[in-house]
Amino acid sequence: MWIKTLQVALLTAMTSVLAGCPSLYMAFEKHGGAFLAPVSGERFVHIPDTEWDNKNNALVYFYRPDSDWGSEEIDAPSVFIDDHRYFSIRSNGYTWLEMAPGTRHITMRRPIGLLLGFEGMGSFALSKIVDADFEVEAGKIYYFRYSEVDKPGAPNPELDEENPLAQGDMQLVTSDVAFNEIVETRFLESQAPFAKNSAAVSIAETNRMDNFTRERQDLEERREIELAQLKEAGYWRDPKWYWPFGGGPTKAVKAERELRKLDKREDEYVASLASSEKEESSWWWPF
């Protein structure tokens, strides 16, 4: 049985690689629900402001009220932020992530334990519970509520009723709604062998690098459009017949200038991270 399961998983992985798919989503050793790994952490407490950068980042809580159905769940859904997997949200549990400001993307996929936690491949997902953007502002605290058995006690007035996060099983709720339920939940500890997770950390650095990547993709698309427009308008020099690598636009391309500025900002940010790490690692030896 296990040999056959491994063969299926390996075949799926090989197929995705050969087909050039961007990602294979597997939650092996991380997909266990409350039936396999009951939540046993401490009762909910708010993270003190001194424990996170409340001037430059935001704090985002995730919780799941207890239910009979959830307590018998074998495979818990995984939570992804900007396509990075952080944890499976088990019944009666909560956790948190510190995030950088900007547009973040949340996705939830439900795995199949018999396939070693297989959740999907590329844009395909066996079960995608939510797939939506949400805005993060520095200094704010947000609450995500997941429940497959009931809805929040009140709607979130800051969200349009058509917003994916204002409907369905995973919703962005107000603090008033969250306070009535989250206090009964327990911390989602990382539990081997079925419920490992990578939450209760700051992911702000990863968020900011993702921001650079997203901005670069947008600028590269704008550059292609701008080049096509310049060529159509006649601002273009064809290459010489003896040197096919020449040619190009005869006017400055705005998107290329923005790309150079982006490269500079990213280099400065990476350098600042390296400098901070160096200072932290050498604080005990000032000489």
C-alpha positions in Angstrom: 0.0 0.0 0.0 2.7 2.5 1.0 4.9 1.5 -1.9 2.0 2.2 -4.3 1.3 5.6 -2.6 4.9 6.6 -2.9 4.9 5.6 -6.6 1.8 7.8 -7.2 3.4 10.8 -5.4 6.7 10.4 -7.2 5.0 10.0 -10.6 3.0 13.2 -9.9 6.2 15.1 -9.0 8.1 13.9 -12.1 5.1 14.8 -14.3 5.0 18.3 -12.9 8.8 18.8 -13.5 8.6 17.4 -17.1 5.6 19.5 -17.9 7.3 22.6 -16.7 4.6 23.3 -14.0 5.6 26.2 -11.6 4.9 24.4 -8.3 4.0 21.1 -6.8 2.1 21.5 -3.6 2.8 18.8 -1.0 2.1 18.9 2.8 3.9 15.7 3.8 4.2 15.5 7.6 2.3 18.8 7.8 -1.2 18.0 6.8 -2.5 16.3 10.0 -5.9 17.4 11.3 -7.1 17.6 14.9 -7.9 13.9 14.9 -4.3 13.0 14.3 -2.7 15.9 16.2 -5.1 17.6 18.7 -4.2 21.2 19.4 -2.4 21.3 22.8 -0.8 24.7 23.0 -1.4 27.5 25.5 -4.7 29.4 25.5 -4.8 32.5 23.3 -2.9 35.6 24.3 -2.2 38.6 22.2 1.4 39.2 21.2 2.8 42.2 23.1 3.6 45.2 20.9 7.2 44.9 22.0 7.4 41.5 20.3 6.7 42.8 16.8 7.5 45.8 14.7 4.2 47.7 15.0 5.6 50.8 13.3 6.6 49.1 10.0 4.6 45.9 9.9 1.2 44.4 10.7 0.2 41.4 12.8 -2.2 38.8 11.3 -3.9 36.2 13.5 -5.5 33.0 12.1 -7.9 31.0 14.2 -10.4 28.1 13.8 -13.2 27.7 16.4 -13.6 24.2 17.8 -16.3 21.9 16.3 -17.2 18.2 16.4 -16.6 17.9 12.7 -13.2 19.7 12.9 -12.1 17.5 15.9 -12.6 14.4 13.7 -10.7 15.8 10.7 -7.7 13.8 9.5 -6.3 16.3 6.9 -6.3 20.0 7.8 -6.2 22.6 5.1 -2.9 24.5 4.4 -2.5 28.3 4.6 -0.3 30.0 2.0 0.7 33.6 1.9 2.1 34.8 -1.5 2.4 31.1 -2.5 4.6 30.2 0.6 3.1 27.5 2.8 3.2 28.3 6.6 0.8 26.0 8.5 -2.3 23.8 8.5 -5.1 25.2 10.5 -6.5 22.6 12.8 -9.7 22.8 14.8 -9.5 24.8 18.0 -6.2 26.3 17.0 -4.7 29.8 16.4 -1.4 31.2 15.2 0.0 34.4 13.8 2.3 35.9 11.2 4.0 39.3 11.2 3.7 40.8 7.7 5.0 43.7 5.7 2.6 46.3 4.3 1.2 45.9 0.8 -1.0 43.6 -1.2 -0.7 40.0 0.1 -2.3 36.9 -1.4 -3.9 34.2 0.8 -4.6 30.7 -0.5 -5.9 27.6 1.3 -5.6 24.1 -0.1 -7.0 20.9 1.3 -4.6 17.9 1.0 -5.2 14.2 0.6 -3.2 12.4 3.3 -3.3 9.1 1.4 -1.2 10.9 -1.3 1.3 12.1 1.3 -0.4 15.4 1.6 -0.7 16.1 -2.1 -2.6 19.4 -2.5 -2.2 20.5 -6.1 0.1 21.3 -9.0 0.4 24.7 -10.6 -3.0 26.3 -10.9 -4.7 22.9 -10.3 -5.9 22.2 -6.7 -7.8 19.3 -5.4 -9.7 21.6 -3.1 -9.0 25.4 -2.9 -10.9 27.0 -0.1 -9.9 30.6 -0.7 -7.7 32.4 -3.2 -7.8 36.1 -2.7 -5.8 39.3 -2.2 -5.9 41.5 0.9 -4.3 44.8 1.8 -2.0 45.0 4.8 -1.3 48.4 6.5 1.6 49.0 9.0 0.6 49.1 12.6 -2.7 47.2 12.2 -3.9 43.9 13.5 -6.0 41.5 11.4 -8.0 38.4 12.1 -8.7 35.5 9.7 -11.4 33.1 10.8 -11.9 29.6 9.4 -14.9 27.5 10.0 -16.7 25.0 7.8 -19.7 24.7 10.1 -20.9 28.3 10.7 -20.4 31.9 9.7 -19.0 34.8 11.7 -21.4 36.5 14.2 -21.3 39.8 12.1 -20.1 40.9 8.7 -16.9 42.9 8.3 -18.0 46.5 7.4 -14.6 47.2 5.8 -15.2 44.5 3.1 -17.5 44.6 0.2 -20.0 41.8 0.4 -18.7 40.4 -2.9 -15.2 40.2 -1.6 -14.1 36.5 -1.4 -12.9 37.2 2.2 -16.4 38.3 3.2 -17.9 35.0 2.3 -17.1 31.3 2.4 -15.3 29.4 5.1 -12.2 31.6 5.5 -13.1 35.2 6.3 -11.3 38.4 7.4 -13.3 39.3 10.5 -13.5 42.3 12.8 -11.7 42.3 16.2 -15.1 42.3 18.0 -16.1 39.0 16.2 -12.6 37.5 16.8 -12.5 38.4 20.5 -15.6 36.3 21.2 -14.1 33.2 19.8 -10.3 33.3 19.6 -9.9 33.4 23.3 -11.2 29.8 23.5 -8.6 28.5 21.0 -5.1 27.2 21.7 -1.8 27.9 20.1 -1.0 25.7 17.0 2.4 24.2 18.0 4.5 22.5 15.4 3.9 18.8 16.1 5.8 15.9 14.5 5.2 13.7 12.7 1.9 14.9 11.2 1.5 18.6 12.0 4.8 20.5 11.5 4.4 24.2 10.7 6.4 27.4 10.1 4.1 30.0 11.6 4.3 32.4 14.6 7.2 34.2 13.0 7.8 37.4 11.1 7.6 36.9 7.3 8.1 40.6 6.6 11.5 40.2 4.8 10.0 37.5 2.6 7.0 39.8 1.9 9.2 42.7 0.9 11.3 40.5 -1.5 8.0 39.2 -3.0 7.0 42.9 -3.4 10.1 43.5 -5.5 9.4 40.4 -7.6 5.8 41.4 -8.2 6.8 45.0 -9.1 9.5 43.7 -11.5 7.0 41.4 -13.3 4.6 44.4 -13.7 7.4 46.6 -15.1 8.6 44.0 -17.5 5.1 43.6 -18.9 4.9 47.4 -19.2 8.3 47.5 -21.0 7.1 45.0 -23.6 3.9 47.0 -24.2 6.0 50.2 -24.4 8.5 48.7 -26.9 5.6 47.5 -29.1 4.1 51.0 -29.1 7.4 52.7 -29.9 8.0 50.3 -32.8 4.5 50.9 -34.2 5.0 54.7 -33.9 8.3 54.6 -35.8 10.6 55.2 -33.0 12.7 52.1 -33.9 16.0 51.4 -35.5 16.3 48.1 -37.4 19.5 46.1 -37.0 22.2 46.1 -39.7 22.1 43.1 -42.0 25.7 42.2 -41.0 25.0 42.6 -37.2 21.7 41.1 -36.2 22.1 42.0 -32.5 21.7 45.8 -33.0 18.6 47.8 -33.4 16.0 48.9 -30.8 14.0 51.9 -29.7 15.2 55.4 -30.6 13.4 57.0 -27.6 14.0 56.3 -23.9 11.8 53.5 -22.5 10.2 54.7 -19.2 9.7 51.1 -17.9 13.5 50.4 -18.3 14.3 53.5 -16.2 11.8 52.3 -13.5 13.4 48.8 -13.6 16.8 50.3 -12.9 15.4 52.3 -10.0 13.8 49.1 -8.7 17.1 47.2 -9.0 18.8 49.9 -6.9 16.1 49.8 -4.2 16.3 46.1 -4.0 20.1 46.1 -3.8 19.9 48.7 -1.0 17.3 46.6 0.9 19.4 43.4 0.6 22.5 45.4 1.8 20.6 46.7 4.8 19.6 43.2 5.8 23.1 42.0 5.5 24.3 44.9 7.6 21.7 44.2 10.3 22.6 40.5 10.4 26.3 41.5 10.8 25.6 43.9 13.7 23.4 41.3 15.4 26.1 38.5 15.1 28.9 40.8 16.4 27.2 42.6 19.3 29.2 40.6 21.9 32.6 41.4 20.3 32.8 45.2 19.6 36.4 45.0 18.6 
